[in-house]
Amino acid sequence: MAPRILLVRHGRTAWSTAGRHTGRTDVPLLDEGRDQAKAIGARLHRAPWRGLPGVAVRSSPLSRAVETCELAGFGDRCTAWDALAEWDYGDAEGLTSEQVAERRGGEWVIWRDGVTGGESLAELSARADAVVSWARSADRDALLFAHGHILRAVAARWLGEDVRFAARLGLSPATLSVLGWAYGDPAVERWNDAGHLE
């Protein structure tokens, strides 16, 4: 079977709840985020996943992703990977989209306009490509714990789309998504699934 990528966005933080861009700032999980991490872990240890034996587990090195991974029950199998760190937002770090737009004197869409003083869209795309290349070269599935924007970028590049396509892929905290194959082509098998939180 061709390898798939299972994506888990970390649980809620104070900044994600407030809509603040949280790139490299190491914001901890809220108690709610910890509960969400445990819930997704319980789901992944039940059928049909059954703990995903043999899966390669990687996490962003940032604590909110690492803790989500640990609370989900995969910490002992996980390797931290800088390629999964969140987008470096530069001057937009800690700000909401509305605040960035106000500072720029007009409207602002991160996937269209990028950021100032941080990581370019091309650099983000290159990191996503590295993740996709690694996952496709393996002989087993991968389980990734990371952040909203880098995971959306990975999905866009898995599908062969420009990284800006990620704007069309909303991703909520502590959700499960699966990138796989359909008729030999890269496909989305599951996206932004929050069934374990309902």
C-alpha positions in Angstrom: 0.0 0.0 0.0 1.3 3.5 -0.9 2.1 5.6 2.2 -0.3 8.1 3.6 0.1 11.1 5.9 -2.1 11.5 9.0 -2.1 15.1 10.1 -3.0 16.3 13.7 -3.1 20.0 14.4 -2.2 20.7 18.1 -4.9 21.5 20.6 -6.1 25.0 21.5 -3.9 27.7 22.9 -4.8 31.2 24.2 -3.4 32.6 20.9 -5.3 30.3 18.6 -8.5 31.0 20.5 -7.9 34.7 20.0 -7.0 34.4 16.3 -3.5 35.6 16.9 -0.8 34.3 14.4 1.3 31.9 16.4 4.4 31.0 14.5 7.6 30.5 16.5 6.4 31.9 19.8 6.2 28.9 22.1 2.6 29.3 23.4 1.5 26.4 25.7 -1.8 24.4 25.3 -4.8 25.5 27.3 -6.4 22.9 29.6 -9.0 22.6 26.8 -6.2 21.9 24.3 -4.8 19.2 26.6 -8.3 17.6 26.8 -8.5 17.8 23.0 -5.1 16.1 22.6 -6.2 13.2 24.9 -9.5 12.9 22.9 -7.7 12.5 19.6 -5.3 10.1 21.1 -8.1 7.9 22.4 -9.6 8.0 18.9 -6.3 6.9 17.3 -6.0 4.1 19.7 -9.4 2.6 18.8 -10.5 0.8 15.7 -9.8 1.3 12.9 -6.5 3.0 13.8 -5.6 0.7 16.8 -2.6 2.8 17.8 -1.2 2.9 14.3 1.5 0.2 14.8 4.5 0.8 12.6 3.6 4.4 11.7 6.5 6.9 11.6 5.7 9.7 14.1 7.1 13.2 13.7 6.3 16.5 15.5 7.1 20.1 15.3 9.6 21.0 18.0 7.3 23.6 19.5 5.8 22.6 22.8 2.2 22.9 21.8 2.7 20.2 19.1 5.0 18.1 21.2 2.6 18.1 24.2 -0.3 17.2 21.9 1.7 14.3 20.6 2.6 13.1 24.1 -0.9 13.4 25.5 -2.3 11.6 22.4 0.0 8.6 23.4 2.6 8.8 20.7 5.4 10.7 22.5 7.6 7.6 23.0 7.6 7.0 19.2 8.1 10.6 18.1 11.0 12.5 16.6 10.9 16.3 16.6 11.5 17.8 13.1 12.2 21.5 12.4 10.5 21.1 9.0 7.1 20.9 10.8 7.6 24.1 12.8 4.9 26.7 12.1 5.3 29.4 9.5 7.6 32.2 10.7 5.2 35.1 10.6 7.8 37.8 11.1 6.0 41.1 11.8 2.6 39.4 11.9 3.6 37.3 14.9 1.1 37.6 17.7 -1.3 39.7 15.7 -4.7 39.0 14.3 -5.4 39.2 10.5 -7.4 42.4 11.2 -4.4 44.0 13.1 -2.0 43.1 10.3 -4.4 44.6 7.7 -4.8 47.8 9.7 -1.0 48.2 9.9 -0.7 47.7 6.2 -3.4 50.2 5.5 -5.7 47.8 3.6 -6.9 44.3 3.4 -4.4 41.4 3.9 -4.7 37.7 3.2 -1.7 35.8 4.4 -1.9 33.2 1.6 -1.9 35.9 -1.1 0.2 38.6 0.5 2.7 36.7 2.6 4.5 38.2 5.6 7.1 40.8 6.2 10.3 40.0 8.1 9.5 36.3 8.2 9.3 33.2 6.0 8.3 33.7 2.4 5.6 31.6 0.7 8.4 30.0 -1.4 10.3 29.0 1.8 7.2 27.6 3.4 6.4 25.7 0.2 10.0 24.2 0.2 9.6 23.0 3.7 6.2 21.4 2.9 7.8 19.8 -0.2 10.5 18.3 2.1 7.8 16.7 4.3 5.9 15.4 1.3 9.1 13.9 -0.2 10.0 12.2 3.1 6.6 10.7 3.5 6.3 9.4 0.0 9.8 7.8 0.1 8.8 5.7 3.2 7.4 2.3 3.2 4.9 3.1 6.0 2.4 5.7 6.9 3.4 8.9 8.7 1.6 10.6 11.6 2.5 14.3 12.0 1.7 16.6 14.9 2.1 20.2 13.9 0.3 23.5 13.2 -2.5 24.9 11.1 -0.6 26.7 8.4 2.3 24.3 7.9 -0.1 21.3 7.7 -2.3 23.1 5.2 0.9 23.8 3.1 1.8 20.1 3.3 -1.7 19.2 2.1 -1.5 21.6 -0.8 1.8 20.3 -1.9 0.8 16.7 -1.5 -2.0 17.4 -4.0 0.5 19.0 -6.4 -1.1 22.5 -5.9 0.7 25.8 -5.4 1.1 26.4 -1.7 -1.5 29.3 -2.0 -4.1 26.6 -2.4 -3.8 26.1 1.3 -6.1 29.1 1.7 -9.0 26.8 0.8 -8.2 24.2 3.4 -9.4 25.4 6.8 -8.0 23.4 9.7 -9.2 23.5 13.3 -7.3 22.7 16.4 -7.0 19.0 17.4 -8.5 17.7 14.2 -7.5 14.6 12.2 -6.8 14.8 8.4 -5.5 12.0 6.1 -3.7 12.5 2.8 -3.7 9.4 0.7 -4.3 8.2 -2.8 -7.2 7.8 -5.2 -6.8 5.9 -8.5 -3.0 6.4 -8.2 -3.2 10.1 -7.7 -2.6 12.1 -4.5 -5.9 12.7 -2.7 -7.5 13.9 0.5 -9.1 10.9 2.3 -10.3 12.9 5.4 -10.1 16.6 6.3 -10.6 18.6 9.5 -12.3 15.7 11.2 -13.3 16.7 14.7 -15.6 13.7 15.4 -13.7 12.9 18.6 -14.4 16.4 20.0 -18.2 16.3 19.5 
